[in-house]
Structure formats: structure tokens, C-alpha cells
Amino acid sequence: MYTYSLTVPAGTPNTAPEEARVKLSAGILSRVLVFFPPGCCAYAHAVIFYQGYQIEPWNRDGSFAWNDYVYEIECEHEIIAPDTEVTIKGWNDDDIYEHTINFAFDVVQPEEVTTESLLQRLLKTLVGE
């Protein structure tokens, strides 16, 4: 698991977010954790991009924001070498305090994705779950 932090200065607008490119290994990004410590009060927002596209949250006008909360996102984003960096972006509606958002990324190797899990995903897709 890879862990990174992004400190977002007070008053950082969503039109010019604080951002950092963070290195992962090639594989399947299977889980993301986004932790908002106490005091963020949903002022600090975060989104995650890969290869120029927002991958979390899925809705392009959405963002993660909360207070004293960890978002745990199960996902399946393929991270392909040589471009194994994702970009974490954040903005801060708080005009007084900076806020630090913590991220964790779990990348599994394709051989760790079992045939059973592939069949389960296919079945869920076919029955509309």
C-alpha cells in the first residue's frame, strides 16, 4: 500500500487546486482510502486523476469532502507502465486554515486477480448488480 499526504493551503480554489503526482507500481489499483482528519469540516476537497482523467470520484463535478472520516473505495483502475503516477488534487473552502488530506493506494498485480473474481464480476454485470 502506498501512502501520501496533500496539504491544501487556506483559500485554495477548485479552479487552481493544490496537486501532487504520486508514484504507484503498475498493476490494478484496487482500493483507495482518502482520510479527512478532524477539523476539515468538509472545507477540504479531494479528487484523483490518472492520465488526465478523473478516476475518483466518478462524477466529474464531484469531490470527496468530510470531517474526521475515511472514504474507502473499492475500484479496478489499470495502472500501466511506464506512466504509473496518479495526480491527487485538493482545494480548500476554508479561508483561515490549511488542511491535510491523507491518501492510501492499494495496487495488486494482475496475477492476484483470480479467475473466480473475474467470473463473479461478469455475473454481477450480467444480472445488473
C-alpha positions as CSV (number, residue, x, y, z in Angstrom):
1,M,0.0,0.0,0.0
2,Y,1.3,3.5,-0.9
3,T,0.5,6.4,1.4
4,Y,0.7,10.1,0.6
5,S,-0.5,13.4,2.1
6,L,-1.6,16.6,0.4
7,T,-1.6,19.8,2.4
8,V,-4.0,22.3,0.9
9,P,-3.5,26.0,1.8
10,A,-6.4,28.1,3.1
11,G,-8.5,29.6,0.3
12,T,-7.2,27.3,-2.5
13,P,-9.9,27.4,-5.1
14,N,-11.2,24.5,-7.1
15,T,-10.2,26.3,-10.3
16,A,-6.5,26.2,-9.2
17,P,-6.2,23.2,-6.9
18,E,-3.1,22.1,-5.0
19,E,-1.8,19.0,-6.6
20,A,0.9,16.3,-6.4
21,R,1.9,13.5,-8.7
22,V,2.4,10.3,-6.7
23,K,4.1,7.2,-7.9
24,L,2.5,3.8,-7.8
25,S,3.5,0.4,-9.3
26,A,2.0,-0.9,-12.5
27,G,-1.0,-3.2,-11.8
28,I,-4.6,-2.9,-10.8
29,L,-5.4,0.0,-8.4
30,S,-7.9,-2.0,-6.3
31,R,-8.5,0.2,-3.3
32,V,-8.2,3.9,-2.4
33,L,-8.5,5.4,1.1
34,V,-9.0,9.2,1.5
35,F,-8.8,10.4,5.1
36,F,-10.0,13.7,6.3
37,P,-8.7,14.4,9.8
38,P,-10.8,16.2,12.4
39,G,-11.1,19.9,11.7
40,C,-11.6,19.6,7.9
41,C,-15.3,20.2,8.3
42,A,-15.9,19.4,4.6
43,Y,-14.0,22.5,3.7
44,A,-11.2,20.5,2.1
45,H,-12.0,18.6,-1.1
46,A,-10.1,15.9,-3.0
47,V,-10.2,14.2,-6.4
48,I,-7.8,11.7,-8.1
49,F,-6.7,11.7,-11.7
50,Y,-4.8,9.2,-13.9
51,Q,-3.6,10.1,-17.4
52,G,-5.5,13.4,-17.3
53,Y,-8.9,11.8,-16.4
54,Q,-10.6,12.0,-13.1
55,I,-10.9,8.4,-11.8
56,E,-12.3,9.1,-8.3
57,P,-14.9,10.1,-7.6
58,W,-16.5,9.0,-10.9
59,N,-18.8,12.1,-11.3
60,R,-16.7,14.8,-12.8
61,D,-18.3,17.6,-10.8
62,G,-17.9,15.6,-7.6
63,S,-15.3,15.5,-4.9
64,F,-14.5,13.8,-1.6
65,A,-15.1,16.1,1.4
66,W,-15.8,15.3,5.0
67,N,-14.7,15.7,8.6
68,D,-12.9,13.0,10.6
69,Y,-13.8,10.4,8.0
70,V,-12.1,7.8,5.8
71,Y,-13.5,7.1,2.4
72,E,-12.7,3.5,1.5
73,I,-13.2,3.0,-2.3
74,E,-13.0,-0.4,-3.9
75,C,-12.1,0.0,-7.5
76,E,-10.4,-1.5,-10.6
77,H,-8.3,1.0,-12.3
78,E,-5.5,-0.3,-14.5
79,I,-2.2,1.4,-13.9
80,I,0.0,0.8,-16.9
81,A,3.8,1.3,-17.1
82,P,5.7,3.5,-17.7
83,D,3.0,6.0,-16.6
84,T,2.4,4.8,-13.0
85,E,1.7,8.2,-11.4
86,V,-1.7,9.4,-10.3
87,T,-2.4,13.0,-9.5
88,I,-4.1,13.9,-6.3
89,K,-5.8,17.3,-6.3
90,G,-7.3,19.3,-3.5
91,W,-8.9,22.6,-2.8
92,N,-9.9,24.3,0.4
93,D,-13.1,26.4,1.0
94,D,-11.7,27.4,4.4
95,D,-10.2,30.9,4.2
96,I,-8.4,30.6,7.6
97,Y,-6.7,27.2,8.0
98,E,-4.8,24.8,5.7
99,H,-5.9,21.2,5.8
100,T,-4.0,18.0,5.1
101,I,-5.7,15.1,3.3
102,N,-4.2,11.7,3.5
103,F,-4.4,9.1,0.8
104,A,-3.6,5.3,0.6
105,F,-3.5,3.3,-2.6
106,D,-3.5,-0.5,-2.9
107,V,-2.2,-1.9,-6.1
108,V,-2.4,-5.6,-6.9
109,Q,-0.7,-7.4,-9.7
110,P,-2.8,-8.9,-12.4
111,E,-1.9,-12.5,-11.3
112,E,-3.5,-11.6,-8.0
113,V,-6.8,-11.1,-9.7
114,T,-8.3,-14.6,-9.7
115,T,-10.4,-16.3,-12.3
116,E,-13.1,-16.6,-9.6
117,S,-13.2,-12.9,-9.0
118,L,-13.4,-12.3,-12.8
119,L,-16.3,-14.7,-13.1
120,Q,-18.1,-13.0,-10.1
121,R,-17.7,-9.6,-11.7
122,L,-19.0,-10.9,-15.0
123,L,-22.0,-12.5,-13.3
124,K,-22.8,-9.3,-11.4
125,T,-22.6,-7.3,-14.7
126,L,-24.9,-9.8,-16.5
127,V,-27.6,-9.8,-13.7
128,G,-27.4,-6.0,-13.3
129,E,-25.9,-5.7,-9.8
